[in-house]
Amino acid sequence: MKGIIIQKLIELHKWSQKKWLIVSSFTATTGIWFSLILSYLGQDLYRYEQ
């Protein structure tokens, strides 16, 4: 079981090295959207507390 997980991680690493532009843009975009959503929800929650 542990060997299978390690093998899958190695395959994922090799794939992400080939597709580095897609992976990096996806992670950056995900971080930005997550931050925007948290900011928006935080403003709504702050409004309801007052």
C-alpha positions as CSV (number, residue, x, y, z in Angstrom):
1,M,0.0,0.0,0.0
2,K,2.8,2.4,0.9
3,G,4.7,1.6,-2.3
4,I,1.6,2.4,-4.4
5,I,1.1,5.8,-2.7
6,I,4.8,6.6,-3.3
7,Q,4.6,5.5,-6.9
8,K,1.5,7.7,-7.5
9,L,3.2,10.7,-5.9
10,I,6.2,10.2,-8.2
11,E,3.9,10.0,-11.2
12,L,2.1,13.2,-10.1
13,H,5.4,14.9,-9.6
14,K,6.6,13.9,-13.1
15,W,3.3,15.0,-14.6
16,S,3.4,18.4,-12.9
17,Q,7.0,19.0,-14.1
18,K,5.8,18.5,-17.7
19,K,2.7,20.7,-17.2
20,W,4.4,23.3,-14.9
21,L,2.7,26.3,-16.5
22,I,-0.8,24.8,-16.1
23,V,-0.2,23.7,-12.6
24,S,1.4,26.9,-11.4
25,S,-1.4,29.1,-13.0
26,F,-4.1,26.8,-11.5
27,T,-2.6,27.1,-8.0
28,A,-2.1,30.8,-8.2
29,T,-5.7,31.3,-9.5
30,T,-7.1,29.0,-6.8
31,G,-5.3,31.0,-4.1
32,I,-6.6,34.3,-5.5
33,W,-10.2,33.1,-5.7
34,F,-10.0,31.5,-2.2
35,S,-8.8,34.8,-0.8
36,L,-11.5,36.8,-2.6
37,I,-14.3,34.4,-1.4
38,L,-13.0,34.6,2.2
39,S,-12.8,38.4,2.1
40,Y,-16.4,38.5,0.7
41,L,-17.7,36.1,3.3
42,G,-15.8,37.9,6.1
43,Q,-17.5,41.2,5.2
44,D,-20.9,39.6,5.3
45,L,-20.2,38.0,8.7
46,Y,-18.9,41.3,10.0
47,R,-22.1,43.1,8.9
48,Y,-24.3,40.6,10.6
49,E,-22.4,40.9,13.9
50,Q,-23.1,44.6,14.3
